[in-house]
Amino acid sequence: MDTQPNKTINELGEVKSKVDSVDHQSSAGQGQEMRHVQVIHHSHPSGNSSTTTTTGGVLAGAAAAAAVSIQCAKDALSGK
């Protein structure tokens, strides 16, 4: 298992870091369950322009971030 982050930067300057890890879960009366997981973190460049600080800009940014997260989840599930 590679615990070092694998960082990529897309054309918009957003950084995506992937780290392989292990998820440990246990329930009362049950044994411990371990499974390999991949943690993905998206860093977006900070923008100080008025378009990112207005209500419409904030909502547009949130929608774009949600779309990226959904696509990454789809890619992770499909093994891309």
GIFENLIN-V565569 format. One record per helix or strand. SS is the DSSP state (a for helix, b for strand). FROM is the first residue (numbers start at 1). TO is the last residue. If there is no record, write none. Layout:
ss	from	to
SS	FROM	TO
SS	FROM	TO
//
This chain:
ss	from	to
b	6	9
b	15	26
b	32	43
a	50	53
a	55	78
//
